[in-house]
Amino acid sequence: MTIDERVEELLQSMTLREKIGQLNQAGTRMNCALPGFEADIDTWVSEMLQGKLAKEELDRRLAMCEENLREDEVASGELGNFVNLYEDEKIARVQKAAVEDSRLKIPLLIGADVIRGYRTIFPTPLALSCSWDMECVRTMAHVAKREAYAGGVNWTFGPMLDIARDARWGRIVESPGEDPYLAGRIGETLVKEFQRKEEDGCRLMASAKHFLAYGAVSGGQDYYTVDLSERQLYETYLPPFQAAIDAGVGAVMSAFHDLNGVPCTMDRWLLTDLLRGKMGFTGFVVSDAEGVRQCVAHGCAKDEKDAARLALLAGGDMDMSSLDYAGYLEELVSEGELDETVVDEAVRRVLKKKFEFGLFDRDYTYDPAKIAEVTLTEENRKCAREVGKRSVVLLKNDGILPIRREVTRILVTGAIAEDRQALLGPWAFTGSAEPVVTVVEGLRSYASEGVDVRYVRGFDVNDDRSDFAEAYEAAKQADLVIAVGGEREYMSGEAASRANLHLAGAQEEFLSGLVKTGTPVAVVLINGRPLAVGCLKENPGIQAILEAWHPGTECGNVIAEILYGRYNPSGKLSVTFANEAGQEPMYYNHPNTGKPGSDFKFTSKYQDIPIAPLYPFGYGLSYTTFSYEDFRIEQETLTVEETLRCSVEVENTGAYAGEEIVQLYLRDVTASCARPVKELKRFEKISLAAGERAMVRFELPVSEMGFYNRSCDYVVEPGEFRLFVGTDSERVLEKTVQVVLK
Ligand code: NOJ
């Protein structure tokens, strides 16, 4: 029997309530009526995310609550899928209720946010995108997949493919950066690896989220409104989703916000006409958590029942956490408000994925020993370390890095340096802080003999100045200070937008005092988003800045290997660093405007900050240097059917072996719509020994040099195009080509 036939057969045997159960996704229920604790769990989680409640305290309280796994609902067929259930043994229990106790024995989809690993935590997605390295991306997905699958998860709520151009938005940390092409390559790689079936059946269904343009929330304020032209959607926000769809992504998650006035959760144009009709998506759509009932707060549904009807009719197949499909669909059908065929179609889509992803073929026996075998292994940690090293970006280096032999007294300062939870970072709920290697541990374990690594807390992300003096005294006794600051884990991620992009608290003040000790300072930034760190860039006493992001479980080892020069940094920014929050959204691929920014007053710029970004897209230093020469275009006049071929000579002109990410950009000089000043079209990561040269070649079909015109049709308009090749989006060599009709 084909999958379609199996789906039909099953569907015929289902009651309406069982059908609705397949569209229902819920978490476990908590009975939190504990003596002395009036608040509910959502409040505690929210307090934890804001840093007001320690994770340990939350865990302690949760452990005292009574958890209801909803096994009865599963057994009765009314609950067909789970969200964010991470404990292996509990997953096994609910799955058992489904495959043994329910009438039709339909296995559950167990969905979780496996976005940067499962138990072994990798760098944040934004950091990973700074590797520009698809092998790293694949490795993360592979390790995450093996660990999650072993634990019983069969569906990941990833990849997150929201183009993010505004660092105020907390969820920029989960994004693949600001560039549609790079994000598309990452999305495609993640989907393929998560979903690739291994010999033992291991695979996860992926979901591309959040559809659509969540990264464009006004002012960078989370959950806020988005108003965008259709052209902009096609050009900037759709490409990574299209790449995921072309790679066969099983599910798409709709976004929380309203797009051009309609909440994405209930937007039929978005979820049906565009997603299925134009983009060719054939999987199912899941709402974001409680997205269905939020349509009421949006003011677009009169109550939860209305929201359920509108969301299902729009093409939202599964309700995550609202319980409104479960609560109202049956009533809506019996009242004639909703045709049962609409329910059937959604159920078909869900069941099809359950068959395709092998849920009916899996052995659900719970075997903790087998799980332990693949979880947090040395090999997995090594992968996280290798990927972590490639995700770090060296922003500034006046020559103090890598740390020289003569440096024998190192002072590490900054509370974050020893805080496992902060180093682990956001969106790592499936992981734990305990196995995280701290910066101090890493530096000590990689230190050569005779090197003393001392730690003094010094400063945190708050206004506490009580440890400043001790750190300054210690700095005077050291040859080098490594100051670790930035953001704690709760300062980026969901519901963590910031209006101010400076280092929080008294960090800037601490650092400016630190350099006065005269000891060279290297700053290691642990943070989720690009920060306005101009004061560090400009301060000559701060001789190096390493953007480490949140590297995850292997944090300290990653940082130590780079600082000691065992690994030569190769990461490049996948997002622009603005000078100030007021300059956001700031991104490299903007149109030229009629008055491009210059020294002349009447041009597009702010009068109180530089026109240029603090650090441009594509930027990142190495311990070696690379020169670019001899940029050649094979054929300078091309038709739309032809392929442009070009090459450039890159030489490692420094003293260390290193990796370089060679970037190719394009500009359509004159077109019917204003085109970006540059658009990334290709890139390649190469590895060169000191003194070695390589020729890097790129091929770009002219058909990929087009854009969406005023009527949203994709066109390649003939005329002049400029090509740029270089080490970042600003330092480039340039050539011109002509595209002709015939
Ligand atoms: C809400 C988030 O927006 C989404 O990205 C996530 O997958 C779900 N919660 C489930 O945790």
Residues whose N, C-alpha, C, O or C-beta is under 5 A from the ligand:
A	BS01	NOJ	D113 F157 D288 A289
